[in-house]
Amino acid sequence: MSETDIHNPGAMALTGQVADQADLIPSMLVDAGRTELLLPGSVVAEVTTWVTPEAYPMQVPEWLLGAFTWREMTLPLVAVQCFAHGVEQPEPGPSSRIVVVKGLKHNRDLPYFGVAAEDIPRLAAIRRDNLRDPEETEPAERELPGRPVMVAGAPALIPDLTLVEDRLLDALPPGGVASKPSA
């Protein structure tokens, strides 16, 4: 502790606040129907209003809802909850949104993709000690790619975004987002 800190008690309090804030993980809770997704804030580029995606001209998996335009790019729209067997595509409502996610693999064919949200996503500052694995008796989404967690006592899923990207790249034609959906 410096002499300045001794003569300025507010400096110690401020330092303590900064240390507390350093433990916070800026995040977003995304309602994906039967699952709450927990996304790190650093991967979310933007939350946009819902637009009806355009169908791709070829056969695509049920979890790939189609494509939408964002900042003059055509991006694929994914319903993460549909990775689970037998889960139907979400019906968009007035609160539905698209969460634009940054690609983690730095693939120029897929710099971003959209994740369907059934309600307006909520910002959350998560502390590591408020995040834990679910107990066997607690509800947890175990069919979806990612890590089931409990956030302040509520079930959520940290999706495996690199796996989502891999599946998108496998499902889309060469060129990924550069491919235009059918009109």
MDTraj code that builds the backbone (N, CA, C; nanometers):
import mdtraj as md
import numpy as np

residues = "MET SER GLU THR ASP ILE HIS ASN PRO GLY ALA MET ALA LEU THR GLY GLN VAL ALA ASP GLN ALA ASP LEU ILE PRO SER MET LEU VAL ASP ALA GLY ARG THR GLU LEU LEU LEU PRO GLY SER VAL VAL ALA GLU VAL THR THR TRP VAL THR PRO GLU ALA TYR PRO MET GLN VAL PRO GLU TRP LEU LEU GLY ALA PHE THR TRP ARG GLU MET THR LEU PRO LEU VAL ALA VAL GLN CYS PHE ALA HIS GLY VAL GLU GLN PRO GLU PRO GLY PRO SER SER ARG ILE VAL VAL VAL LYS GLY LEU LYS HIS ASN ARG ASP LEU PRO TYR PHE GLY VAL ALA ALA GLU ASP ILE PRO ARG LEU ALA ALA ILE ARG ARG ASP ASN LEU ARG ASP PRO GLU GLU THR GLU PRO ALA GLU ARG GLU LEU PRO GLY ARG PRO VAL MET VAL ALA GLY ALA PRO ALA LEU ILE PRO ASP LEU THR LEU VAL GLU ASP ARG LEU LEU ASP ALA LEU PRO PRO GLY GLY VAL ALA SER LYS PRO SER ALA".split()
xyz = np.array([
    [0.0857, -0.1165, 0.0000],
    [0.0000, 0.0000, 0.0000],
    [0.0900, 0.1223, 0.0000],
    [0.0621, 0.2154, -0.0892],
    [0.1455, 0.3351, -0.0990],
    [0.1002, 0.4385, 0.0023],
    [0.1872, 0.5386, 0.0217],
    [0.1534, 0.6470, 0.1127],
    [0.0299, 0.7206, 0.0629],
    [0.0130, 0.7286, -0.0684],
    [-0.1050, 0.7944, -0.1249],
    [-0.2313, 0.7224, -0.0814],
    [-0.2295, 0.5876, -0.0802],
    [-0.3463, 0.5106, -0.0394],
    [-0.3817, 0.5349, 0.1064],
    [-0.2819, 0.5504, 0.1919],
    [-0.3062, 0.5744, 0.3335],
    [-0.3765, 0.7077, 0.3529],
    [-0.3365, 0.8083, 0.2755],
    [-0.3946, 0.9411, 0.2908],
    [-0.5229, 0.9584, 0.2103],
    [-0.5568, 0.8605, 0.1292],
    [-0.6773, 0.8686, 0.0493],
    [-0.7573, 0.7402, 0.0697],
    [-0.8407, 0.7350, 0.1760],
    [-0.9135, 0.6120, 0.2054],
    [-1.0029, 0.5668, 0.0904],
    [-1.0493, 0.6597, 0.0078],
    [-1.1323, 0.6239, -0.1073],
    [-1.0567, 0.5393, -0.2071],
    [-0.9255, 0.5546, -0.2137],
    [-0.8451, 0.4768, -0.3077],
    [-0.8521, 0.3286, -0.2727],
    [-0.8504, 0.2967, -0.1443],
    [-0.8590, 0.1563, -0.1045],
    [-0.9965, 0.1001, -0.1379],
    [-1.1011, 0.1778, -0.1139],
    [-1.2358, 0.1312, -0.1451],
    [-1.2506, 0.1106, -0.2953],
    [-1.1967, 0.2025, -0.3737],
    [-1.2052, 0.1911, -0.5181],
    [-1.1293, 0.0677, -0.5664],
    [-1.0140, 0.0436, -0.5089],
    [-0.9359, -0.0738, -0.5463],
    [-1.0147, -0.2005, -0.5163],
    [-1.0825, -0.2058, -0.4034],
    [-1.1662, -0.3207, -0.3691],
    [-1.2795, -0.3388, -0.4678],
    [-1.3425, -0.2283, -0.5107],
    [-1.4500, -0.2357, -0.6094],
    [-1.3985, -0.2898, -0.7418],
    [-1.2833, -0.2420, -0.7829],
    [-1.2263, -0.2875, -0.9091],
    [-1.1979, -0.4369, -0.9013],
    [-1.1460, -0.4832, -0.7893],
    [-1.1185, -0.6261, -0.7726],
    [-1.2481, -0.7062, -0.7796],
    [-1.3565, -0.6558, -0.7163],
    [-1.4850, -0.7248, -0.7220],
    [-1.5367, -0.7315, -0.8655],
    [-1.5228, -0.6218, -0.9397],
    [-1.5719, -0.6182, -1.0773],
    [-1.4883, -0.7071, -1.1686],
    [-1.3627, -0.7285, -1.1341],
    [-1.2774, -0.8149, -1.2161],
    [-1.3274, -0.9591, -1.2132],
    [-1.4011, -0.9969, -1.1086],
    [-1.4563, -1.1318, -1.0982],
    [-1.5833, -1.1501, -1.1805],
    [-1.6404, -1.0418, -1.2331],
    [-1.7642, -1.0489, -1.3099],
    [-1.7363, -1.0877, -1.4547],
    [-1.8204, -1.1737, -1.5070],
    [-1.8117, -1.2135, -1.6478],
    [-1.9329, -1.1538, -1.7179],
    [-1.9129, -1.0508, -1.8026],
    [-2.0270, -0.9944, -1.8751],
    [-2.0864, -1.1018, -1.9665],
    [-2.2155, -1.1255, -1.9527],
    [-2.2800, -1.2353, -2.0243],
    [-2.4181, -1.1940, -2.0717],
    [-2.4793, -1.2831, -2.1481],
    [-2.6148, -1.2614, -2.1944],
    [-2.6911, -1.3922, -2.1786],
    [-2.8096, -1.3836, -2.1174],
    [-2.8981, -1.4989, -2.1054],
    [-2.9980, -1.4928, -2.2203],
    [-3.0009, -1.5985, -2.3005],
    [-3.0830, -1.6033, -2.4210],
    [-3.1873, -1.7136, -2.4053],
    [-3.3145, -1.6770, -2.4163],
    [-3.4240, -1.7731, -2.4065],
    [-3.4327, -1.8512, -2.5371],
    [-3.3934, -1.9770, -2.5314],
    [-3.3993, -2.0634, -2.6498],
    [-3.5085, -2.1676, -2.6302],
    [-3.6249, -2.1234, -2.5877],
    [-3.7370, -2.2149, -2.5681],
    [-3.7227, -2.2932, -2.4406],
    [-3.6957, -2.4225, -2.4541],
    [-3.6863, -2.5057, -2.3340],
    [-3.5525, -2.4909, -2.2630],
    [-3.4623, -2.4108, -2.3185],
    [-3.3281, -2.3941, -2.2629],
    [-3.2907, -2.2472, -2.2559],
    [-3.2285, -2.2087, -2.1475],
    [-3.1711, -2.0746, -2.1341],
    [-3.0235, -2.0862, -2.1718],
    [-2.9814, -2.0125, -2.2742],
    [-2.8410, -2.0146, -2.3151],
    [-2.7652, -1.9055, -2.2412],
    [-2.6457, -1.9352, -2.1977],
    [-2.5581, -1.8371, -2.1351],
    [-2.4424, -1.8121, -2.2307],
    [-2.4418, -1.6924, -2.2903],
    [-2.3371, -1.6560, -2.3858],
    [-2.2432, -1.5545, -2.3233],
    [-2.1135, -1.5712, -2.3398],
    [-2.0213, -1.4663, -2.2952],
    [-2.0482, -1.3400, -2.3765],
    [-2.0486, -1.2260, -2.3109],
    [-2.0743, -1.0998, -2.3793],
    [-1.9771, -1.0729, -2.4923],
    [-1.8575, -1.1263, -2.4823],
    [-1.7546, -1.0998, -2.5834],
    [-1.7857, -1.1628, -2.7189],
    [-1.8762, -1.2605, -2.7259],
    [-1.9084, -1.3226, -2.8546],
    [-2.0334, -1.2633, -2.9193],
    [-2.1063, -1.1801, -2.8455],
    [-2.2297, -1.1222, -2.8991],
    [-2.1966, -0.9928, -2.9723],
    [-2.2250, -0.9916, -3.1022],
    [-2.2005, -0.8716, -3.1823],
    [-2.3178, -0.7751, -3.1711],
    [-2.4401, -0.8290, -3.1703],
    [-2.5592, -0.7435, -3.1682],
    [-2.6821, -0.8296, -3.1439],
    [-2.7854, -0.7675, -3.0891],
    [-2.9168, -0.8301, -3.0793],
    [-3.0083, -0.7503, -3.1711],
    [-3.0732, -0.8190, -3.2654],
    [-3.1585, -0.7506, -3.3623],
    [-3.3022, -0.7991, -3.3491],
    [-3.3925, -0.7230, -3.4074],
    [-3.5320, -0.7657, -3.4100],
    [-3.5443, -0.8898, -3.4981],
    [-3.6489, -0.9642, -3.4752],
    [-3.6708, -1.0864, -3.5513],
    [-3.7088, -1.0521, -3.6947],
    [-3.6483, -1.1210, -3.7878],
    [-3.6901, -1.1168, -3.9278],
    [-3.7109, -1.2617, -3.9707],
    [-3.8083, -1.2830, -4.0551],
    [-3.8329, -1.4185, -4.1029],
    [-3.7173, -1.4598, -4.1933],
    [-3.6486, -1.5682, -4.1588],
    [-3.5350, -1.6095, -4.2412],
    [-3.5809, -1.6644, -4.3758],
    [-3.4972, -1.6459, -4.4761],
    [-3.5233, -1.7003, -4.6090],
    [-3.4694, -1.8425, -4.6143],
    [-3.5460, -1.9294, -4.6781],
    [-3.5062, -2.0701, -4.6882],
    [-3.3873, -2.0851, -4.7822],
    [-3.3020, -2.1799, -4.7507],
    [-3.1926, -2.2140, -4.8415],
    [-3.2490, -2.2974, -4.9563],
    [-3.1883, -2.2898, -5.0752],
    [-3.2412, -2.3635, -5.1906],
    [-3.2167, -2.5143, -5.1832],
    [-3.1354, -2.5590, -5.0888],
    [-3.1080, -2.7018, -5.0767],
    [-3.1613, -2.7510, -4.9417],
    [-3.1602, -2.8827, -4.9251],
    [-3.2044, -2.9436, -4.8001],
    [-3.1048, -2.9086, -4.6895],
    [-3.1544, -2.8583, -4.5760],
    [-3.0683, -2.8246, -4.4623],
    [-3.1265, -2.8886, -4.3365],
    [-3.0457, -2.9057, -4.2328],
    [-3.0964, -2.9621, -4.1074],
    [-3.2054, -2.8731, -4.0468],
    [-3.2903, -2.9344, -3.9651],
    [-3.4024, -2.8621, -3.9045],
    [-3.3571, -2.7463, -3.8159],
    [-3.2391, -2.7567, -3.7554],
    [-3.1897, -2.6515, -3.6667],
    [-3.1425, -2.5287, -3.7427],
    [-3.1240, -2.5402, -3.8740],
    [-3.0836, -2.4268, -3.9573],
    [-3.2107, -2.3650, -4.0144],
    [-3.2537, -2.2547, -3.9547],
    [-3.3832, -2.1952, -3.9870],
    [-3.3850, -2.1240, -4.1213],
    [-3.2698, -2.0889, -4.1738],
    [-3.2606, -2.0154, -4.2990],
    [-3.1528, -1.9101, -4.2865],
    [-3.1674, -1.8039, -4.3663],
    [-3.0672, -1.6969, -4.3670],
    [-3.1363, -1.5620, -4.3524],
    [-3.0620, -1.4669, -4.2987],
    [-3.1133, -1.3306, -4.2838],
    [-3.0007, -1.2346, -4.3188],
    [-3.0380, -1.1108, -4.3470],
    [-2.9385, -1.0107, -4.3832],
    [-2.9082, -0.9239, -4.2618],
    [-2.7795, -0.9082, -4.2356],
    [-2.7318, -0.8240, -4.1262],
    [-2.6099, -0.7486, -4.1775],
    [-2.6175, -0.6177, -4.1737],
    [-2.5066, -0.5327, -4.2188],
    [-2.4535, -0.5751, -4.3560],
    [-2.5452, -0.5941, -4.4476],
    [-2.5144, -0.6296, -4.5865],
    [-2.4473, -0.7662, -4.6017],
    [-2.4595, -0.8507, -4.5003],
    [-2.4108, -0.9888, -4.5083],
    [-2.5298, -1.0820, -4.4924],
    [-2.5265, -1.1929, -4.5628],
    [-2.6279, -1.2961, -4.5460],
    [-2.5738, -1.3978, -4.4470],
    [-2.6431, -1.4087, -4.3325],
    [-2.5968, -1.4959, -4.2243],
    [-2.6941, -1.6107, -4.2019],
    [-2.6433, -1.7269, -4.1638],
    [-2.7318, -1.8371, -4.1270],
    [-2.7925, -1.8123, -3.9888],
    [-2.9157, -1.8599, -3.9709],
    [-2.9859, -1.8472, -3.8431],
    [-3.0070, -1.9864, -3.7850],
    [-2.9613, -2.0051, -3.6626],
    [-2.9617, -2.1347, -3.5958],
    [-3.0595, -2.1336, -3.4789],
    [-3.1325, -2.2430, -3.4619],
    [-3.2120, -2.2661, -3.3413],
    [-3.1365, -2.3720, -3.2613],
    [-3.0564, -2.3285, -3.1657],
    [-2.9697, -2.4199, -3.0904],
    [-3.0508, -2.5302, -3.0234],
    [-3.1709, -2.4968, -2.9755],
    [-3.2522, -2.5968, -2.9068],
    [-3.2909, -2.7126, -2.9993],
    [-3.2887, -2.6916, -3.1295],
    [-3.3251, -2.7968, -3.2255],
    [-3.2137, -2.8984, -3.2478],
    [-3.0966, -2.8776, -3.1871],
    [-2.9924, -2.9798, -3.1926],
    [-3.0361, -3.1030, -3.1133],
    [-3.1257, -3.0841, -3.0160],
    [-3.1783, -3.1971, -2.9396],
    [-3.2778, -3.2724, -3.0277],
    [-3.2752, -3.4021, -3.0207],
    [-3.3603, -3.4867, -3.1044],
    [-3.5083, -3.4592, -3.0764],
    [-3.5845, -3.4357, -3.1828],
    [-3.7291, -3.4221, -3.1698],
    [-3.7796, -3.2854, -3.1291],
    [-3.6930, -3.1868, -3.1145],
    [-3.7381, -3.0526, -3.0769],
    [-3.7753, -2.9773, -3.2040],
    [-3.8967, -2.9239, -3.2056],
    [-3.9448, -2.8530, -3.3238],
    [-3.8886, -2.7119, -3.3299],
    [-3.8905, -2.6560, -3.4508],
    [-3.8441, -2.5189, -3.4700],
    [-3.9319, -2.4233, -3.3898],
    [-3.8718, -2.3170, -3.3367],
    [-3.9492, -2.2218, -3.2572],
    [-4.0464, -2.1420, -3.3436],
    [-4.1587, -2.1057, -3.2837],
    [-4.2547, -2.0158, -3.3474],
    [-4.2217, -1.8751, -3.3003],
    [-4.1815, -1.7866, -3.3910],
    [-4.1468, -1.6512, -3.3468],
    [-4.2687, -1.5757, -3.2956],
    [-4.2448, -1.4944, -3.1937],
    [-4.3488, -1.4107, -3.1364],
    [-4.3038, -1.2659, -3.1363],
    [-4.3823, -1.1780, -3.0762],
    [-4.3482, -1.0351, -3.0779],
    [-4.2181, -1.0020, -3.0046],
    [-4.1766, -1.0864, -2.9114],
    [-4.0527, -1.0600, -2.8368],
    [-3.9325, -1.1346, -2.8934],
    [-3.9524, -1.2129, -2.9981],
    [-3.8417, -1.2908, -3.0550],
    [-3.7337, -1.1982, -3.1089],
    [-3.6104, -1.2434, -3.0974],
    [-3.4953, -1.1663, -3.1432],
    [-3.3956, -1.2595, -3.2108],
    [-3.2984, -1.1988, -3.2766],
    [-3.1849, -1.2725, -3.3317],
    [-3.0603, -1.2196, -3.2628],
    [-2.9832, -1.3090, -3.2038],
    [-2.8568, -1.2726, -3.1410],
    [-2.7475, -1.3027, -3.2436],
    [-2.6793, -1.1980, -3.2888],
    [-2.5706, -1.2156, -3.3852],
    [-2.4447, -1.2483, -3.3063],
    [-2.3876, -1.3649, -3.3361],
    [-2.2731, -1.4175, -3.2625],
    [-2.1500, -1.4149, -3.3527],
    [-2.0383, -1.3746, -3.2951],
    [-1.9108, -1.3750, -3.3681],
    [-1.8613, -1.5186, -3.3820],
    [-1.8145, -1.5526, -3.5008],
    [-1.7548, -1.6840, -3.5209],
    [-1.6244, -1.6940, -3.4433],
    [-1.6055, -1.8030, -3.3735],
    [-1.4854, -1.8205, -3.2910],
    [-1.3694, -1.8814, -3.3687],
    [-1.3991, -1.9418, -3.4830],
    [-1.2949, -2.0112, -3.5586],
    [-1.2271, -1.9206, -3.6604],
    [-1.2714, -1.7966, -3.6683],
    [-1.2131, -1.6972, -3.7600],
    [-1.2139, -1.7477, -3.9039],
    [-1.3225, -1.8113, -3.9419],
    [-1.3397, -1.8611, -4.0778],
    [-1.4026, -1.7498, -4.1604],
    [-1.3374, -1.7107, -4.2678],
    [-1.3894, -1.5970, -4.3451],
    [-1.5232, -1.6291, -4.4106],
    [-1.5562, -1.7582, -4.4259],
    [-1.6864, -1.7955, -4.4795],
    [-1.7967, -1.7870, -4.3749],
    [-1.7603, -1.7781, -4.2485],
    [-1.8599, -1.7728, -4.1419],
    [-1.8114, -1.6805, -4.0295],
    [-1.8014, -1.5496, -4.0576],
    [-1.7534, -1.4587, -3.9538],
    [-1.8561, -1.4367, -3.8422],
    [-1.9841, -1.4521, -3.8758],
    [-2.0940, -1.4347, -3.7803],
    [-2.2040, -1.5340, -3.8152],
    [-2.2896, -1.5600, -3.7176],
    [-2.4128, -1.6345, -3.7442],
    [-2.5163, -1.5893, -3.6422],
    [-2.6425, -1.6163, -3.6709],
    [-2.7505, -1.5754, -3.5818],
    [-2.7989, -1.6908, -3.4969],
    [-2.8381, -1.6594, -3.3738],
    [-2.8987, -1.7566, -3.2834],
    [-3.0396, -1.7072, -3.2530],
    [-3.1389, -1.7927, -3.2746],
    [-3.2781, -1.7557, -3.2500],
    [-3.3042, -1.7451, -3.1002],
    [-3.3666, -1.6345, -3.0606],
    [-3.4058, -1.6130, -2.9209],
    [-3.5570, -1.5950, -2.9173],
    [-3.6234, -1.6664, -2.8279],
    [-3.7686, -1.6587, -2.8205],
    [-3.8170, -1.5390, -2.7400],
    [-3.7270, -1.4720, -2.6717],
    [-3.7612, -1.3520, -2.5960],
    [-3.6402, -1.2595, -2.5979],
    [-3.6591, -1.1387, -2.5511],
    [-3.5507, -1.0409, -2.5490],
    [-3.4414, -1.0910, -2.4545],
    [-3.3182, -1.1072, -2.5032],
    [-3.2088, -1.1532, -2.4166],
    [-3.1831, -1.0540, -2.3025],
    [-3.1313, -1.1081, -2.1930],
    [-3.1030, -1.0263, -2.0747],
    [-2.9533, -1.0226, -2.0485],
    [-2.9039, -0.9025, -2.0212],
    [-2.7642, -0.8897, -1.9807],
    [-2.7489, -0.9447, -1.8405],
    [-2.6362, -1.0057, -1.8143],
    [-2.6089, -1.0604, -1.6819],
    [-2.4598, -1.0476, -1.6542],
    [-2.4282, -1.0092, -1.5329],
    [-2.2890, -1.0075, -1.4875],
    [-2.2739, -1.1286, -1.3960],
    [-2.2093, -1.2304, -1.4452],
    [-2.1997, -1.3581, -1.3746],
    [-2.0695, -1.3641, -1.2962],
    [-2.0806, -1.4026, -1.1714],
    [-1.9621, -1.4301, -1.0894],
    [-1.9320, -1.5794, -1.1002],
    [-1.8056, -1.6106, -1.1040],
    [-1.7671, -1.7520, -1.1151],
    [-1.8287, -1.8361, -1.0033],
    [-1.8398, -1.7791, -0.8835],
    [-1.8947, -1.8567, -0.7725],
    [-2.0468, -1.8718, -0.7810],
    [-2.1144, -1.8010, -0.8744],
    [-2.2578, -1.8196, -0.8969],
    [-2.2849, -1.9188, -1.0097],
    [-2.1806, -1.9761, -1.0635],
    [-2.1896, -2.0681, -1.1759],
    [-2.1416, -2.2040, -1.1272],
    [-2.2248, -2.3054, -1.1420],
    [-2.1840, -2.4380, -1.0961],
    [-2.2480, -2.5443, -1.1839],
    [-2.1936, -2.6647, -1.1752],
    [-2.2512, -2.7780, -1.2467],
    [-2.3808, -2.8190, -1.1777],
    [-2.4800, -2.8643, -1.2560],
    [-2.6047, -2.9088, -1.1932],
    [-2.5859, -3.0407, -1.1195],
    [-2.6621, -3.0564, -1.0124],
    [-2.6656, -3.1839, -0.9403],
    [-2.7473, -3.2827, -1.0236],
    [-2.7337, -3.4100, -0.9959],
    [-2.8100, -3.5122, -1.0695],
    [-2.9607, -3.4908, -1.0575],
    [-3.0069, -3.4357, -0.9456],
    [-3.1504, -3.4184, -0.9228],
    [-3.2043, -3.2881, -0.9821],
    [-3.1169, -3.2018, -1.0321],
    [-3.1604, -3.0737, -1.0872],
    [-3.1803, -3.0851, -1.2380],
    [-3.2720, -3.0015, -1.2916],
    [-3.2924, -3.0066, -1.4364],
    [-3.1680, -2.9568, -1.5095],
    [-3.1353, -3.0233, -1.6183],
    [-3.0206, -2.9810, -1.7000],
    [-3.0425, -3.0303, -1.8420],
    [-3.0069, -2.9487, -1.9362],
    [-3.0176, -2.9863, -2.0774],
    [-2.8927, -3.0645, -2.1146],
    [-2.9064, -3.1941, -2.1289],
    [-2.7899, -3.2783, -2.1554],
    [-2.7830, -3.3256, -2.3011],
    [-2.8868, -3.2959, -2.3799],
    [-2.8868, -3.3395, -2.5198],
    [-2.8206, -3.2378, -2.6117],
    [-2.8043, -3.1164, -2.5664],
    [-2.7521, -3.0099, -2.6518],
    [-2.6011, -2.9983, -2.6392],
    [-2.5347, -2.9523, -2.7468],
    [-2.3889, -2.9369, -2.7396],
    [-2.3513, -2.8196, -2.6504],
    [-2.2785, -2.8494, -2.5459],
    [-2.2379, -2.7440, -2.4543],
    [-2.2280, -2.7956, -2.3128],
    [-2.2163, -2.7032, -2.2211],
    [-2.1990, -2.7383, -2.0805],
    [-2.3198, -2.6937, -2.0000],
    [-2.3963, -2.7888, -1.9445],
    [-2.5059, -2.7497, -1.8563],
    [-2.4492, -2.6872, -1.7292],
    [-2.5097, -2.5776, -1.6860],
    [-2.4674, -2.5094, -1.5638],
    [-2.5901, -2.4629, -1.4874],
    [-2.5674, -2.4262, -1.3649],
    [-2.6695, -2.3599, -1.2841],
    [-2.6199, -2.2178, -1.2614],
    [-2.7042, -2.1206, -1.2928],
    [-2.6705, -1.9794, -1.2748],
    [-2.7644, -1.9252, -1.1687],
    [-2.7100, -1.8954, -1.0527],
    [-2.7900, -1.8449, -0.9410],
    [-2.9119, -1.9347, -0.9176],
    [-2.8923, -2.0659, -0.9259],
    [-2.9982, -2.1614, -0.8966],
    [-3.0870, -2.1988, -1.0135],
    [-3.0688, -2.1384, -1.1306],
    [-3.1518, -2.1688, -1.2475],
    [-3.0681, -2.2428, -1.3527],
    [-3.1289, -2.3415, -1.4213],
    [-3.0526, -2.4155, -1.5222],
    [-3.0262, -2.3313, -1.6466],
    [-2.9099, -2.3502, -1.7053],
    [-2.8720, -2.2819, -1.8292],
    [-2.7730, -2.3715, -1.9029],
    [-2.7407, -2.3317, -2.0242],
    [-2.6455, -2.4066, -2.1044],
    [-2.5471, -2.3091, -2.1658],
    [-2.4183, -2.3355, -2.1471],
    [-2.3156, -2.2609, -2.2199],
    [-2.2951, -2.3402, -2.3488],
    [-2.3471, -2.2896, -2.4624],
    [-2.3404, -2.3695, -2.5846],
    [-2.1980, -2.3827, -2.6368],
    [-2.1705, -2.4954, -2.6986],
    [-2.0414, -2.5188, -2.7628],
    [-2.0473, -2.4510, -2.8995],
    [-2.0078, -2.3248, -2.9048],
    [-2.0208, -2.2459, -3.0272],
    [-1.9289, -2.2947, -3.1387],
    [-1.8145, -2.3523, -3.1041],
    [-1.7273, -2.4051, -3.2098],
    [-1.7923, -2.5267, -3.2769],
    [-1.8638, -2.6084, -3.2000],
    [-1.9362, -2.7211, -3.2583],
    [-2.0505, -2.6701, -3.3464],
    [-2.1208, -2.5660, -3.3016],
    [-2.2268, -2.5060, -3.3830],
    [-2.1676, -2.4573, -3.5154],
    [-2.0533, -2.3896, -3.5083],
    [-1.9862, -2.3434, -3.6310],
    [-1.9494, -2.4604, -3.7217],
    [-1.8933, -2.5663, -3.6643],
    [-1.8564, -2.6834, -3.7447],
    [-1.9786, -2.7405, -3.8162],
    [-2.0896, -2.7525, -3.7436],
    [-2.2116, -2.8068, -3.8044],
    [-2.2644, -2.7135, -3.9130],
    [-2.2546, -2.5829, -3.8894],
    [-2.2967, -2.4870, -3.9919],
    [-2.2115, -2.5001, -4.1173],
    [-2.0817, -2.5069, -4.0992],
    [-1.9917, -2.5183, -4.2145],
    [-2.0165, -2.6480, -4.2916],
    [-2.0535, -2.7550, -4.2204],
    [-2.0864, -2.8811, -4.2871],
    [-2.2193, -2.8715, -4.3627],
    [-2.3151, -2.7961, -4.3078],
    [-2.4497, -2.7888, -4.3658],
    [-2.4599, -2.6901, -4.4812],
    [-2.3763, -2.5866, -4.4795],
    [-2.3845, -2.4822, -4.5816],
    [-2.2983, -2.5176, -4.7018],
    [-2.3349, -2.4650, -4.8186],
    [-2.2507, -2.4882, -4.9361],
    [-2.1185, -2.4143, -4.9208],
    [-2.0173, -2.4482, -5.0013],
    [-1.8912, -2.3736, -4.9946],
    [-1.9182, -2.2240, -5.0107],
    [-1.8537, -2.1454, -4.9300],
    [-1.8771, -2.0010, -4.9306],
    [-1.9596, -1.9570, -4.8116],
    [-2.0219, -2.0525, -4.7421],
    [-2.0946, -2.0218, -4.6188],
    [-2.1915, -1.9070, -4.6323],
    [-2.1627, -1.7960, -4.5664],
    [-2.2549, -1.6833, -4.5651],
    [-2.2612, -1.6138, -4.6991],
    [-2.1615, -1.6331, -4.7831],
    [-2.1638, -1.5684, -4.9139],
    [-2.2717, -1.6294, -5.0024],
    [-2.3182, -1.7488, -4.9669],
    [-2.4237, -1.8129, -5.0444],
    [-2.5546, -1.7409, -5.0198],
    [-2.6218, -1.7080, -5.1259],
    [-2.7488, -1.6370, -5.1151],
    [-2.8617, -1.7365, -5.0928],
    [-2.9527, -1.7054, -4.9999],
    [-3.0705, -1.7901, -4.9849],
    [-3.1634, -1.7705, -5.1044],
    [-3.2585, -1.8602, -5.1201],
    [-3.3537, -1.8449, -5.2304],
    [-3.4438, -1.7263, -5.2030],
    [-3.4910, -1.6636, -5.3083],
    [-3.5751, -1.5442, -5.2933],
    [-3.7181, -1.5818, -5.2695],
])
top = md.Topology()
chain = top.add_chain()
for i, resn in enumerate(residues, 1):
    res = top.add_residue(resn, chain, resSeq=i)
    for name in ("N", "CA", "C"):
        top.add_atom(name, md.element.get_by_symbol(name[0]), res)
traj = md.Trajectory(xyz[None], top)
